[in-house]
């Protein structure tokens, strides 16, 4: 596959662990700020966490050849940064090598840390149960190595029957509230919601759903001050919309469009984090000049700003991107 590469000298060290490879970059030229933030590979469906003053970015790897007009994703990639501009690839995690019960498809995923362990909630296709499924990998480090935490899926298509599509169990997002309780949101066409047990590996409630205007997929939960925010992909081609609540359990009040259609990607998938005193909106578009598009996407980052009443100002997508965080 033809991709644009960085002009930097690197030394690579491969660690042979099943389902896990790590590339240690020992020499790297600083990168000029700009979007996309990663250009040597196609990356999509970003999720991010801040751990010990470092941002860890988890993305799907778009691998469809230039003439293929559908998703081909066999692995997730992990990057890290201490300034949000210079990103180092840390690991690649293969679907089939990590989850024996998975048929493939490294779709959207999210990592959350609790009590010193890192839990990676992923979207894959199931070998035996038709449709998409959600699994969990676990690690003692934000970069792995990762192992299947359950040996089976947490959510399968036969558990959610309110819609007849086989891809409604995708895009998991997990939020841990101030009291330590964990909450899982996911879905396509329906936004599903359930509480998790303290072990992060089992549901602790019935599966419920949240009524959101024109919900398509890609829920993301974050909290700022007294408010909880549920952002999501809206209609298709996808914009990003959001709702607010004073409780993780709702009710959720719809607030409107947060991010417009990228124009060069039909999908819109976001992560929202705070880092070194600033707020960031991480998303993807299809803007790499060489074969970029809806099935060969690229992660971008722009600033996010709040209004005095807690609502969020509309995102301004830029090619300039952000300045290095200090």
C-alpha positions in Angstrom: 0.0 0.0 0.0 1.4 3.4 -0.9 1.6 5.7 2.1 3.3 9.0 2.8 6.2 8.5 5.1 8.1 10.8 7.5 11.6 11.8 6.5 13.2 10.7 9.7 15.9 8.2 10.6 14.6 5.4 12.9 16.0 2.3 14.5 13.4 -0.5 15.0 13.3 -3.2 17.6 10.7 -5.8 17.3 9.5 -7.7 20.4 8.1 -11.1 19.5 5.1 -11.5 21.8 1.9 -13.1 20.4 -0.6 -10.4 19.4 1.9 -7.7 20.2 4.8 -5.9 18.5 6.6 -2.9 19.7 8.7 -0.4 17.7 11.2 1.6 19.7 12.2 4.8 17.9 15.6 5.7 19.1 16.3 8.7 16.8 13.5 11.0 15.5 13.3 14.4 13.8 10.8 16.8 15.5 7.7 17.1 13.3 6.2 20.4 12.2 2.7 20.8 13.8 -0.2 20.2 11.4 -3.1 17.8 10.6 -3.1 14.9 10.1 -0.8 14.2 13.1 0.2 10.8 11.8 1.0 10.4 8.1 3.2 7.3 7.7 0.2 5.1 8.2 -3.5 5.4 7.8 -5.2 5.7 11.2 -8.8 6.0 12.3 -11.3 5.8 15.2 -9.0 7.5 17.8 -9.2 7.0 21.5 -6.8 8.5 24.0 -5.9 8.5 27.7 -3.5 10.5 29.8 -1.2 8.5 32.0 1.8 9.8 34.0 2.0 13.0 32.0 2.0 11.1 28.6 -0.9 10.9 26.1 -1.5 7.4 24.7 -3.4 7.3 21.5 -5.2 4.1 20.3 -6.2 3.9 16.7 -7.4 1.4 14.1 -5.1 0.8 11.2 -6.8 1.3 7.8 -5.1 -1.1 5.4 -7.5 -1.2 2.4 -5.5 -1.1 -0.9 -6.1 2.0 -3.0 -9.0 0.6 -5.1 -10.9 -1.1 -2.3 -13.9 0.8 -1.1 -14.5 -0.8 2.2 -12.7 -1.1 5.5 -9.8 -3.5 5.9 -8.4 -3.4 9.4 -6.4 -6.2 10.9 -4.7 -4.4 13.9 -4.8 -1.5 16.3 -1.8 0.8 16.7 -0.6 2.6 19.8 1.2 5.9 19.8 2.4 8.1 22.6 3.3 11.8 23.0 4.3 14.3 25.6 3.4 17.3 23.5 0.4 16.2 21.3 2.4 16.9 18.2 5.3 14.5 18.1 3.9 11.0 18.1 5.9 7.8 18.6 4.5 4.4 17.5 4.8 2.1 20.4 2.9 -1.1 19.4 0.7 -3.0 17.0 -1.9 -5.4 18.3 -3.3 -8.0 15.9 -7.0 -9.1 16.2 -6.7 -12.8 15.6 -3.5 -13.2 17.6 -5.1 -11.5 20.6 -8.7 -12.9 20.5 -9.0 -16.6 19.5 -12.8 -16.3 19.1 -12.5 -13.3 16.7 -12.8 -13.6 13.0 -11.1 -10.2 12.4 -11.8 -6.5 11.9 -10.0 -4.1 14.3 -12.8 -1.6 14.5 -13.1 1.2 17.0 -11.8 0.5 20.5 -11.0 2.4 23.8 -8.6 1.9 26.7 -9.4 2.8 30.3 -7.2 2.5 33.4 -8.5 1.3 36.7 -6.5 0.2 39.8 -3.2 0.0 37.9 -4.6 -2.2 35.1 -5.5 -1.1 31.6 -8.6 -2.5 29.9 -9.0 -2.3 26.1 -12.6 -2.6 25.0 -12.5 -3.5 21.3 -14.9 -4.1 18.3 -14.3 -7.2 16.2 -16.3 -9.7 14.2 -17.1 -13.0 15.9 -16.2 -16.4 14.5 -19.3 -18.2 15.6 -22.0 -15.6 16.4 -23.0 -13.6 13.4 -22.2 -9.9 13.6 -19.9 -7.6 15.5 -18.9 -8.2 19.1 -17.1 -6.4 21.9 -14.1 -8.0 23.7 -11.7 -6.9 26.4 -7.9 -7.1 26.5 -6.0 -6.3 29.6 -2.4 -5.2 30.4 -0.3 -3.8 33.2 1.0 -1.1 30.9 -0.7 1.3 28.5 1.3 -0.2 25.6 1.0 -3.8 26.4 1.6 -6.7 26.0 -2.2 -7.4 25.9 -4.0 -10.6 26.6 -7.7 -11.6 26.2 -9.2 -10.9 29.6 -12.3 -13.2 29.2 -11.5 -15.8 26.5 -14.9 -14.8 25.0 -16.8 -11.7 24.0 -18.5 -9.4 26.5 -21.2 -8.3 24.1 -22.4 -10.3 21.1 -25.0 -9.5 18.4 -27.6 -11.9 19.8 -27.7 -9.9 23.1 -29.0 -6.8 21.4 -32.1 -7.4 19.3 -33.8 -4.0 19.1 -32.4 -3.5 15.7 -31.9 -6.2 13.0 -28.5 -5.0 11.8 -25.5 -7.1 12.6 -23.2 -4.2 13.3 -25.0 -2.5 16.2 -22.5 -3.8 18.8 -19.6 -1.5 17.9 -17.6 1.5 19.2 -17.4 0.8 23.0 -16.6 3.7 25.3 -16.0 3.3 29.0 -16.2 6.0 31.7 -15.3 5.6 35.3 -17.2 8.0 37.5 -16.0 9.9 40.6 -17.3 7.2 42.9 -15.4 4.5 41.0 -18.3 3.0 39.1 -17.7 2.0 35.5 -20.1 2.5 32.7 -20.1 1.1 29.1 -21.7 2.8 26.1 -21.7 1.5 22.6 -23.8 1.0 19.5 -24.8 1.8 15.9 -28.3 3.2 15.2 -29.0 2.6 18.9 -26.9 4.0 21.8 -26.6 1.1 24.3 -25.6 1.6 27.9 -24.8 -0.7 30.8 -22.9 -0.6 34.1 -19.9 -2.7 34.6 -18.9 -4.6 37.7 -15.8 -3.5 39.7 -13.7 -6.1 37.9 -14.4 -4.3 34.6 -15.1 -7.7 32.9 -18.9 -8.2 33.5 -22.1 -6.3 33.1 -23.7 -5.1 36.3 -27.0 -4.1 34.9 -29.5 -4.8 32.1 -28.6 -3.4 28.7 -30.5 -0.1 28.3 -30.5 2.4 25.5 -30.4 6.2 25.3 -32.7 8.2 23.0 -30.5 10.6 21.1 -31.4 12.5 17.9 -30.0 10.9 14.8 -27.6 8.7 16.7 -25.4 6.7 14.3 -22.4 5.4 16.2 -19.1 6.5 17.9 -20.3 7.5 21.4 -17.6 9.1 23.7 -18.1 10.0 27.3 -16.2 12.7 29.2 -16.7 15.0 32.2 -15.8 18.6 32.7 -16.6 20.4 35.9 -20.1 19.4 36.9 -21.3 18.2 33.5 -21.1 14.8 31.7 -20.8 14.9 27.9 -21.9 12.3 25.5 -20.7 13.0 22.0 -21.5 10.8 19.0 -21.6 10.5 15.2 -24.8 12.1 13.8 -26.5 11.0 10.6 -24.5 9.8 7.5 -22.2 11.1 6.2 -21.4 11.7 9.8 -21.2 15.0 11.8 -20.5 14.9 15.5 -23.2 15.9 17.9 -23.4 16.0 21.7 -25.6 15.9 24.7 -25.1 17.0 28.3 -26.2 15.7 31.7 -25.7 16.3 35.4 -25.5 12.5 36.0 -23.8 9.6 34.1 -27.2 7.9 34.2 -28.9 10.9 32.5 -31.2 12.4 31.5 -29.2 13.6 28.5 -30.1 17.0 26.9 -29.2 17.3 23.3 -27.0 20.4 22.6 -26.5 20.3 18.8 -23.7 19.8 16.3 -20.2 19.8 17.5 -18.2 19.0 14.4 -19.2 19.1 10.7 -18.7 16.4 8.0 -15.0 16.3 7.2 -15.8 16.3 3.4 -13.2 13.6 2.6 -14.4 11.0 5.0 -17.9 9.6 5.5 -17.3 8.7 9.1 -16.5 11.0 12.0 -15.1 9.5 15.2 -13.9 11.5 18.2 -12.0 11.4 21.5 -12.0 14.4 23.9 -9.2 14.8 26.5 -7.7 17.5 28.7 -3.9 17.6 28.8 -1.5 20.2 30.4 -4.4 22.6 31.0 -5.9 22.5 27.5 -8.7 20.6 25.9 -8.4 18.7 22.7 -10.7 17.2 20.1 -9.1 14.2 18.4 -10.8 12.9 15.2 -10.1 11.5 11.8 -10.5 12.6 8.2 -9.3 11.3 4.9 -6.8 14.0 4.0 -3.6 12.2 3.3 -3.1 13.1 -0.4 -2.0 9.6 -1.5 -5.2 7.5 -1.6 -6.7 9.0 1.6 -10.4 8.9 2.0 -13.3 7.2 3.8 -11.4 3.8 4.0 -7.9 5.2 4.4 -8.3 7.8 7.1 -6.0 9.9 9.2 -6.1 11.1 12.8 -6.2 14.9 13.4 -6.2 17.1 16.5 -7.7 20.5 17.1 -8.5 22.6 20.2 -11.8 22.3 22.0 -13.3 25.2 24.0 -16.2 25.5 26.5 -18.6 28.3 26.9 -19.2 29.8 30.4 -22.5 27.7 30.8 -20.6 24.5 30.1 -21.7 24.0 26.5 -19.0 23.4 23.9 -18.1 25.7 21.2 -18.3 24.3 17.7 -15.0 22.6 16.6 -13.0 24.4 13.9 -11.2 21.8 11.9 -7.8 23.1 10.7 -4.9 21.9 8.6 -2.6 23.8 10.9 -3.5 21.7 13.9 -2.3 22.6 17.4 0.9 23.9 19.0 3.1 21.6 21.1 1.7 21.3 24.6 4.1 22.6 27.3 
